[in-house]
């Protein structure tokens, strides 16, 4: 897909355009809201966060985690255990499983849009930085 980038379009608009074009090719119906979570305490974490981002955050090294989240004192082992609990819950709960799958699909869609449009994205970033 060839994307023409107008100097007037900023980088966020370009990404939105690329991702929404891809989204229209593979529309998915969201029925997660119709399901009930079997463990609402865990479900709030899954509902409130992008699942891949949450897992990546929990997997951070102790030094990075404590620097990014100074008020949260959880060791890497405690975070791994919590991540395992969330993943196990997603296997047992239809609502959270659907949300997890939706979040993973969204991440893959973004990664695909980036991979397929490296040149246009690079050009837009260069223009945003003031480079021709």
GUBA-883250 format. One record per residue (C-alpha): residue number from 1; x, y, z. Coordinates in steps of 0.5 Angstrom, whole numbers. Layout:
BEGIN
<NUM <X Y Z>>
...
//
This chain:
BEGIN
<1 <0 0 0>>
<2 <3 7 -2>>
<3 <1 12 3>>
<4 <2 20 1>>
<5 <4 24 6>>
<6 <2 31 6>>
<7 <6 36 10>>
<8 <0 38 13>>
<9 <-2 31 16>>
<10 <2 30 23>>
<11 <5 23 25>>
<12 <-1 22 30>>
<13 <-6 23 24>>
<14 <-2 18 19>>
<15 <-2 13 24>>
<16 <-9 13 25>>
<17 <-10 13 18>>
<18 <-6 7 17>>
<19 <-9 3 23>>
<20 <-16 5 21>>
<21 <-15 3 14>>
<22 <-12 -4 17>>
<23 <-18 -4 22>>
<24 <-23 -4 16>>
<25 <-20 -10 12>>
<26 <-21 -14 18>>
<27 <-27 -12 22>>
<28 <-28 -15 29>>
<29 <-34 -15 33>>
<30 <-33 -13 40>>
<31 <-38 -17 45>>
<32 <-33 -17 51>>
<33 <-38 -12 55>>
<34 <-44 -17 54>>
<35 <-40 -23 58>>
<36 <-39 -23 66>>
<37 <-32 -23 69>>
<38 <-31 -29 74>>
<39 <-26 -26 78>>
<40 <-28 -18 78>>
<41 <-21 -16 82>>
<42 <-17 -19 77>>
<43 <-22 -17 71>>
<44 <-21 -10 73>>
<45 <-13 -10 71>>
<46 <-15 -13 65>>
<47 <-21 -9 63>>
<48 <-17 -2 65>>
<49 <-10 -4 62>>
<50 <-8 -6 55>>
<51 <-6 -13 56>>
<52 <1 -14 52>>
<53 <3 -7 55>>
<54 <1 -10 62>>
<55 <5 -16 61>>
<56 <11 -12 59>>
<57 <11 -8 65>>
<58 <10 -13 70>>
<59 <16 -16 66>>
<60 <21 -10 67>>
<61 <27 -11 71>>
<62 <27 -9 78>>
<63 <31 -3 77>>
<64 <27 0 71>>
<65 <20 -2 75>>
<66 <22 2 81>>
<67 <24 8 77>>
<68 <18 8 73>>
<69 <13 6 79>>
<70 <17 9 85>>
<71 <11 8 90>>
<72 <10 1 88>>
<73 <14 -4 92>>
<74 <14 -11 88>>
<75 <19 -15 87>>
<76 <20 -18 80>>
<77 <18 -25 82>>
<78 <12 -22 85>>
<79 <10 -19 79>>
<80 <12 -25 75>>
<81 <7 -29 80>>
<82 <2 -23 79>>
<83 <3 -24 71>>
<84 <2 -31 71>>
<85 <-5 -30 75>>
<86 <-7 -26 70>>
<87 <-6 -30 65>>
<88 <-9 -36 68>>
<89 <-15 -32 69>>
<90 <-15 -31 62>>
<91 <-15 -38 60>>
<92 <-21 -39 65>>
<93 <-26 -33 64>>
<94 <-29 -32 57>>
<95 <-29 -24 58>>
<96 <-22 -23 60>>
<97 <-20 -28 55>>
<98 <-24 -24 50>>
<99 <-21 -18 52>>
<100 <-14 -21 52>>
<101 <-15 -24 45>>
<102 <-17 -17 43>>
<103 <-11 -13 46>>
<104 <-6 -18 43>>
<105 <-10 -17 36>>
<106 <-10 -10 36>>
<107 <-2 -10 38>>
<108 <-1 -14 32>>
<109 <-5 -10 28>>
<110 <-1 -4 30>>
<111 <6 -8 29>>
<112 <3 -10 22>>
<113 <2 -2 20>>
<114 <8 0 22>>
<115 <12 -6 18>>
<116 <8 -5 12>>
<117 <9 3 12>>
<118 <16 4 14>>
<119 <18 9 9>>
<120 <12 13 10>>
<121 <13 13 17>>
<122 <20 15 17>>
<123 <18 21 12>>
<124 <13 23 17>>
<125 <18 23 23>>
<126 <23 26 19>>
<127 <19 32 17>>
<128 <16 33 24>>
<129 <24 33 26>>
<130 <25 39 21>>
<131 <29 34 16>>
<132 <27 34 9>>
//
